[in-house]
Amino acid sequence: MTGWWKREAPAARPASPVAPAGDLPAGAAASPAVARDWAGPLLRLAGLDAALPPIPDDSEPIIAAARQALKRFVTDPQRLPRRPQLLPQLLSTLNDADASSRDIAEIIGRDPALAANLLKLANSALYRRHEAPVESLDRAVAMVGVDGLRHLVAVALMQPVMRVEGGVFGRLPDLIWDHTQRTALIAAQAVRSGGREDVFAAQLLALLQGLGAVVVVQVLRDACAATKGSLPPADVVAGLLHRWAPRVGQAVAREWDLSARLMQALDEQGAGDIAAMGSLARGLALAAPQASGAMEAPPVADAA
């Protein structure tokens, strides 16, 4: 029997190969869609909201070039990020109810770069729970447990694929990476009642959309350099991210032979009605703006 992570028979409602005209999700003018905005806060945090003026004439070629490039990305497998080598074996092991945390750690240990990356993540502020540093895979496994390790492995696998220089977009790619990790954690919590498979599927779903967002920024950066035009305005960049990040993530899922369920959930991100989405899609649609809001919120001062 195939696991949830592997492509099975097509879903009843297949993923659309071509996006509708325009870049904002359906119903973007309505308040529910505004509440689902996760890209705008990231642009503000990157300092791009104020820096990008009302649309100048010379940004139109950039937008057109970016849209054409993104269409090529989602239809040409050669342009998509390559699948991490250990992904199929790790996903299979992580989805095996009989696999122990030590089994997972042994697979990770075969790749020194992945192991080092995993330890780095386990010691980051986002995951570290104790003052003493985590210096071994066995301790990392004991500290975070199998469910936590599933998330750390998925993030560690995806991180090298998501690296990109920001160029004219400054620290936006780093903010997208931070946002992606937060979204994965929130989305996983939202579907926890569905069991381990849903939890890990939700995490991978958020990572795929985050990977798509990084590709969108890369395409926009290259289009700016090629046309030597001005940056598009912030709302246009946000619209491109909302429309194309899940579509690129969907294309990556297809190329990496991931499940039709994941592709379906990414396809549903363009829907205007969250209530009509499946549980995975709904978890992502709600988690992404929550993660942005948490990043944009001012830090809480310590009580005197």
C-alpha positions as CSV (number, residue, x, y, z in Angstrom):
1,M,0.0,0.0,0.0
2,T,1.4,3.4,-0.9
3,G,2.0,5.9,1.9
4,W,0.2,9.3,2.1
5,W,3.5,10.9,0.9
6,K,3.6,8.9,-2.4
7,R,1.5,9.8,-5.4
8,E,-1.6,7.7,-5.5
9,A,-4.6,7.7,-7.8
10,P,-5.6,11.2,-8.9
11,A,-7.9,13.1,-6.5
12,A,-11.5,13.5,-7.6
13,R,-10.8,17.2,-8.3
14,P,-7.4,17.3,-10.1
15,A,-5.0,20.1,-9.6
16,S,-5.3,22.8,-12.2
17,P,-2.3,23.1,-14.5
18,V,-3.0,26.7,-15.3
19,A,-3.9,29.4,-12.8
20,P,-6.8,31.8,-13.5
21,A,-6.0,35.2,-14.8
22,G,-4.7,37.6,-12.1
23,D,-2.5,37.0,-9.1
24,L,-4.7,37.5,-6.1
25,P,-6.7,34.6,-4.7
26,A,-10.4,34.4,-5.5
27,G,-12.4,36.9,-3.5
28,A,-9.3,39.0,-2.7
29,A,-11.3,42.1,-2.4
30,A,-13.4,40.7,0.4
31,S,-12.4,40.9,4.1
32,P,-11.8,37.2,4.6
33,A,-9.2,37.2,1.8
34,V,-7.5,40.2,3.4
35,A,-7.4,38.3,6.7
36,R,-5.6,35.5,4.9
37,D,-2.8,37.8,3.7
38,W,0.5,36.2,4.8
39,A,2.8,37.9,2.3
40,G,2.1,41.6,3.1
41,P,3.5,41.4,6.7
42,L,6.7,39.7,5.4
43,L,7.2,42.6,2.9
44,R,6.7,45.1,5.7
45,L,9.2,43.3,7.9
46,A,11.7,43.3,5.0
47,G,11.2,47.1,4.7
48,L,9.8,46.7,1.2
49,D,6.3,48.0,1.9
50,A,7.4,51.6,2.2
51,A,10.2,51.2,-0.3
52,L,7.9,50.1,-3.2
53,P,6.0,53.1,-4.5
54,P,2.7,53.0,-6.6
55,I,3.3,51.1,-9.7
56,P,5.8,52.8,-12.1
57,D,5.5,52.4,-15.8
58,D,8.8,50.4,-16.0
59,S,7.7,47.7,-13.6
60,E,5.1,46.3,-16.0
61,P,7.7,44.4,-18.0
62,I,9.0,42.9,-14.8
63,I,5.6,41.6,-13.8
64,A,5.0,40.2,-17.3
65,A,8.4,38.5,-17.4
66,A,7.9,37.1,-13.9
67,R,4.5,35.6,-14.8
68,Q,5.9,34.0,-17.9
69,A,8.9,32.6,-16.0
70,L,6.6,31.2,-13.3
71,K,4.4,29.5,-15.9
72,R,7.6,27.9,-17.3
73,F,8.6,26.7,-13.8
74,V,5.4,24.9,-13.2
75,T,5.4,23.1,-16.5
76,D,9.1,22.3,-17.0
77,P,10.5,19.8,-14.5
78,Q,14.1,20.7,-15.4
79,R,13.5,24.2,-13.9
80,L,12.2,22.9,-10.5
81,P,14.3,22.4,-7.4
82,R,15.8,18.9,-7.3
83,R,14.4,16.4,-4.8
84,P,16.6,15.9,-1.7
85,Q,18.3,12.5,-2.2
86,L,17.2,11.0,1.2
87,L,13.6,12.3,0.9
88,P,11.9,9.0,-0.3
89,Q,13.6,6.8,2.3
90,L,13.1,9.2,5.1
91,L,9.4,9.8,4.3
92,S,8.8,6.1,4.2
93,T,10.5,5.5,7.5
94,L,8.8,8.5,9.2
95,N,5.4,7.2,8.0
96,D,6.1,3.7,9.3
97,A,4.3,3.2,12.7
98,D,6.9,0.5,13.6
99,A,9.9,2.6,12.9
100,S,11.7,3.9,16.0
101,S,13.3,7.2,16.5
102,R,16.7,5.4,16.4
103,D,15.8,4.0,12.9
104,I,15.2,7.6,11.8
105,A,18.5,8.8,13.4
106,E,20.5,6.1,11.7
107,I,19.2,7.2,8.3
108,I,20.0,10.8,9.1
109,G,23.5,9.8,10.3
110,R,24.4,8.5,6.8
111,D,24.4,12.1,5.5
112,P,26.9,14.3,7.5
113,A,25.5,17.5,6.1
114,L,21.9,16.5,6.9
115,A,22.9,15.4,10.4
116,A,24.8,18.7,11.1
117,N,21.9,20.7,9.7
118,L,19.5,18.8,12.0
119,L,21.6,19.5,15.1
120,K,21.8,23.1,14.1
121,L,18.0,23.3,13.9
122,A,17.6,21.4,17.2
123,N,19.8,24.0,18.9
124,S,18.0,27.0,17.3
125,A,15.8,29.3,19.4
126,L,12.7,28.0,17.6
127,Y,13.2,24.4,18.9
128,R,15.7,24.3,21.8
129,R,14.0,23.7,25.1
130,H,17.0,23.4,27.5
131,E,20.1,25.4,28.2
132,A,22.6,22.6,27.5
133,P,23.4,22.3,23.8
134,V,22.2,19.3,21.8
135,E,25.4,17.6,20.5
136,S,24.3,14.2,19.3
137,L,21.5,12.8,17.1
138,D,20.5,10.4,19.8
139,R,20.0,13.3,22.2
140,A,18.1,15.3,19.6
141,V,15.8,12.3,19.0
142,A,15.2,11.9,22.8
143,M,14.6,15.6,23.2
144,V,12.1,16.2,20.4
145,G,10.5,12.8,20.1
146,V,9.4,11.1,16.9
147,D,6.8,13.8,16.0
148,G,9.2,16.6,16.6
149,L,11.9,14.7,14.6
150,R,9.5,14.4,11.7
151,H,9.3,18.2,11.5
152,L,13.0,18.7,12.0
153,V,13.9,16.2,9.3
154,A,11.5,17.8,6.8
155,V,12.8,21.3,7.6
156,A,16.5,20.1,7.4
157,L,15.8,18.4,4.1
158,M,14.2,21.4,2.6
159,Q,16.5,24.1,3.9
160,P,19.3,23.7,1.3
161,V,16.7,23.7,-1.5
162,M,15.3,27.0,-0.2
163,R,18.5,29.0,-0.1
164,V,18.5,32.0,-2.4
165,E,20.2,35.4,-2.3
166,G,17.7,38.2,-1.8
167,G,19.3,40.8,-4.1
168,V,16.9,43.7,-4.4
169,F,14.6,42.0,-2.0
170,G,17.1,42.1,0.8
171,R,16.2,39.8,3.7
172,L,12.8,38.7,2.3
173,P,14.0,35.1,1.5
174,D,15.2,34.7,5.1
175,L,11.9,36.0,6.4
176,I,10.1,33.5,4.1
177,W,12.2,30.7,5.5
178,D,11.4,31.7,9.1
179,H,7.7,32.1,8.2
180,T,7.6,28.7,6.6
181,Q,8.9,27.0,9.7
182,R,6.4,28.8,11.9
183,T,3.6,28.0,9.5
184,A,4.5,24.3,9.5
185,L,4.3,24.1,13.3
186,I,0.9,25.9,13.4
187,A,-0.5,23.9,10.6
188,A,0.6,20.7,12.2
189,Q,-1.1,21.6,15.5
190,A,-4.3,22.4,13.6
191,V,-4.6,18.9,12.2
192,R,-3.2,17.0,15.2
193,S,-6.5,15.2,15.8
194,G,-6.1,13.5,12.5
195,G,-3.0,11.5,13.7
196,R,0.7,11.4,12.8
197,E,0.2,11.2,9.1
198,D,-1.9,14.3,9.0
199,V,0.6,16.2,11.2
200,F,3.6,15.4,9.0
201,A,1.6,16.0,5.8
202,A,0.6,19.5,7.1
203,Q,4.3,20.2,7.9
204,L,5.4,19.1,4.4
205,L,2.6,21.1,2.8
206,A,3.7,24.3,4.5
207,L,7.3,23.6,3.4
208,L,6.3,23.1,-0.2
209,Q,4.4,26.5,-0.2
210,G,7.4,28.1,1.4
211,L,9.7,26.6,-1.3
212,G,7.3,28.0,-3.9
213,A,7.5,31.5,-2.3
214,V,11.3,31.4,-2.5
215,V,11.1,30.5,-6.2
216,V,8.7,33.5,-6.8
217,V,11.1,35.9,-5.1
218,Q,14.0,34.4,-7.2
219,V,12.0,34.8,-10.4
220,L,11.1,38.4,-9.5
221,R,14.7,39.2,-8.7
222,D,15.9,37.8,-12.0
223,A,13.2,39.7,-13.9
224,C,14.3,43.0,-12.2
225,A,17.9,42.3,-13.2
226,A,17.0,41.3,-16.8
227,T,14.7,44.3,-17.5
228,K,16.6,46.8,-15.4
229,G,13.2,48.2,-14.3
230,S,11.9,49.3,-10.9
231,L,10.6,47.0,-8.3
232,P,6.9,46.2,-8.6
233,P,4.7,47.7,-5.8
234,A,4.3,45.8,-2.6
235,D,0.7,44.8,-3.2
236,V,1.7,43.3,-6.6
237,V,4.5,41.3,-5.1
238,A,2.2,40.1,-2.4
239,G,-0.4,39.0,-5.0
240,L,2.3,37.1,-7.0
241,L,3.3,35.3,-3.8
242,H,-0.3,34.4,-2.9
243,R,-1.1,33.1,-6.4
244,W,2.2,31.4,-7.4
245,A,3.8,30.1,-4.2
246,P,1.2,27.2,-3.8
247,R,1.3,26.6,-7.6
248,V,5.1,26.2,-7.6
249,G,4.8,24.1,-4.5
250,Q,2.2,21.9,-6.3
251,A,4.5,21.5,-9.3
252,V,7.4,20.5,-7.0
253,A,5.2,17.9,-5.2
254,R,4.2,16.4,-8.6
255,E,7.9,16.2,-9.7
256,W,9.0,14.7,-6.4
257,D,6.3,12.1,-6.7
258,L,4.5,13.2,-3.6
259,S,0.8,12.6,-3.0
260,A,-2.2,13.9,-4.9
261,R,-3.6,14.8,-1.5
262,L,-0.7,17.3,-1.0
263,M,-1.2,18.7,-4.5
264,Q,-4.9,19.0,-4.0
265,A,-4.4,21.0,-0.8
266,L,-2.0,23.4,-2.5
267,D,-4.5,23.8,-5.4
268,E,-7.2,24.7,-2.9
269,Q,-5.2,27.7,-1.5
270,G,-6.7,29.8,-4.4
271,A,-10.2,29.2,-3.1
272,G,-12.1,32.1,-1.6
273,D,-14.0,30.0,1.0
274,I,-11.9,28.4,3.6
275,A,-14.9,26.3,4.8
276,A,-15.0,24.6,1.5
277,M,-11.4,23.4,1.7
278,G,-10.2,20.0,3.0
279,S,-8.7,19.8,6.4
280,L,-5.1,20.0,5.2
281,A,-5.7,23.0,2.9
282,R,-7.7,24.7,5.6
283,G,-4.9,24.2,8.1
284,L,-2.4,25.8,5.8
285,A,-4.7,28.7,4.8
286,L,-5.2,29.6,8.5
287,A,-1.7,28.9,9.7
288,A,0.2,31.1,7.1
289,P,-1.4,34.4,8.2
290,Q,-1.1,33.4,11.9
291,A,2.6,32.9,11.4
292,S,3.0,36.3,9.7
293,G,1.0,38.0,12.5
294,A,3.3,36.4,15.1
295,M,6.4,37.6,13.3
296,E,5.0,41.1,12.9
297,A,3.7,41.5,16.5
298,P,6.0,43.6,18.8
299,P,7.8,41.6,21.4
300,V,6.1,41.4,24.8
301,A,8.0,43.3,27.5
302,D,9.0,41.4,30.6
303,A,7.0,42.2,33.6
304,A,8.8,44.4,36.1
